[in-house]
Amino acid sequence: MNAAPIHLAIVGGGPTCTYVLERLAALVRDRRDAVALEIVIYDLSGEFGPGQVHSPDQTRTSYLNRVVGQVAFAADESVVDAGPLLSASERPTLLDWCRRKFEETGDPVYDMVAEDWPKRFVHGEALRDQFRGYVEILRAAEGVEVTLRQAEVVDLEERGDRFAVLTADGAPAYEADYVLMLTGHSSNRPELDPRQAHLARFADAHAGAHLIPSAYPLERSLDPAHTGPGTTVACLGMGLTGIDVLLYLTEGRGGSFERDADGELVYRPCGAEPDSIVAFSRSGLFTFARPYNEKERDIAALEYKGPFLTTAAVAGLRATVGVPNVIGGAPKRQLDFERHVFPLILLEMALIQYGVLYGTEFRRAAIRAAQPAYEKFLADADAFADHHEAGAFLVAPVEDLARDLADRVDDVLAGRTALAVYGDGGSAGVLPPVDRAVRSFLTVVYGAERAGALLAEAGDPHAFAAAVAAAESPWRHATRAADHRFSWERTINPVPVPEGGYASPEEYVETFLDFLDRDIRWAAQGNLSNPAKAAADAAWRDMRGVVIEAVDFGGLLASSHRTFLNVYTPHHNRLCQGASVEAMEKVTALIKSGRVDISVGPGARVECDEERGLFRVSGPATGAERYADALVDARVHGFDAERDVMPVYPNLLRRGIVRKWANPGLGEADFVPGGLDLTPEFHPVRADGRVESRITFLGPPSEGVMYHQIGALRPNKDHHVIRDILCWIHAFMPQESPAGGKTKELERNPS
């Protein structure tokens, strides 16, 4: 055993801390040589395992933003070089845990299959259980101590080779050899946030206006005194947090949802809700309903791997059109996301959408057709005027093929041509066999069973056409192939504002509800069976790693990086990070009940009405104007070390232990997202440029220099969070002397 214990401080006892303890537990128990570790874990909420966000005691109205089959708590066989694994019973997935819990309790809240959406409190219960189990394993190991402290860490003070962890309660500081910062989601001080400062000043000056600068925890922030009966609450933000707010203020207050005779969900108020909840955002759109995850049956085989949007393509673009810069002292060729990466995403989306619609033969033909344009783009992506021209150029070969095939499919569906005529594929074999395209199209539009019944009539073109004309799509798909066109603009703007705006707020609400109905139906069809949902899920979710490769560590030009975070990250979130069908059905019912008011529409503005002393929300596209007693900011706050509500980050900046990361501009201003300057091993770069290897930051503080560093651990996925944790552990864990006297080298996993 090492002579003196290694002192470890972990700040933040939430989900990532649970994963950290799992790896420590497995590694320590598997060692031949005992290791002395002294581990102190701090958490302000005292919710060790779940953390405050996933508290088991929170409202039961909030959903986890992931199906139950996609959540794990431990490394598994998929993690490369994970080291020893705990036994299967010690490392259940969330699905395993729920099944076990259902057997024990019979409570239907735990009765789930892999594709179900769990409530967030269920995830919290499981995290708490797993955390306790990992702590028990560690405490049972010789020489290991684990101390849990409910306290807020406010500063780190350098004391020789160690850092003293200072807490708000003034207790004696713990001196740690290594500090791991896992503070999770946070928010910014409203008086320092340019988005909120004027609203905060107005609320301070007017007793009737109440600003809620951050929605979580819902139970504390949404005080009935300000959000109860007789009030109007404005909810700024229509993403996942906004949906949580709507459900908490209605169902969470005692309201209920029931199915009527037609199977439609209806909201039954309880009387404890606000009189009205005005939901609004810049786009005027909720996140789109997350599709049923058909990939769960075989994730390795069914998660999309595209032919065009690849890390090799990103590397090739850097070589041909990348702009030389120096990032963190090292040379880097930077890209423009819109001009160089986004056109490849469009190409993949078009390929996926039409491939689902017309089948695998079309997909293969489309890949061949697109290859020359793709190679020309990679060779000189700057030859195009802008990303619109580049995207149109790349997608054109796929569009042309789809248009030709759609004409032939529609000829068959309308009875103008017998199905057998195009058996050779037509156009010298360029097009796939039309009979297979027709079958695929009918299956997408009507479902496999109905498609089979229709095709049984195909021997008689007129009877076939009549049967097709009489059929209805359960997912409200267009029934003509020519009407299925890929369009990025329609994808991101499914409720467009007509020229001159909407005639009335009521017209807008009706149009919006029509879109919600279709979107929910498409989501229910699934992420392999619905063309639009498949395209969004694959290109923006499955292939996210390629985008990360393009963005991380100054991969984009400064102004392009700003555009990526401000424009394309919201598109990503709306397209593939949406709420479940069940949640969106509830939102629809709340709108129809009149309890939730979305009538201000896109481009809505929130202003401070001095005369009334209330917040005013106005919609330029609909003409609606609404006044609110309380304003909830339900937007996700980007991490900013200077403005964070937790004093530890401003204090670390003041001490020079950390600094904010900047993407250096070339002939333009630097871009400073707000996150910390970190190495690939997640160590901070100090104000003087030295790397502080004794401190490691995971999660939101790394957002900026890196992208998409927040997320729950997934099973059967070589997940980055485990590799990041192992990188931290291997930095301090003593090497062992295995049998035979040779020293075993501990391999470092690339971050």
Summary of the structure (lengths in Angstrom):
residues: 751
radius of gyration: 27.6
end to end distance: 28.5
largest distance: 88.4
contacts: 2577
relative contact order: 0.14
helix: 43%
strand: 14%
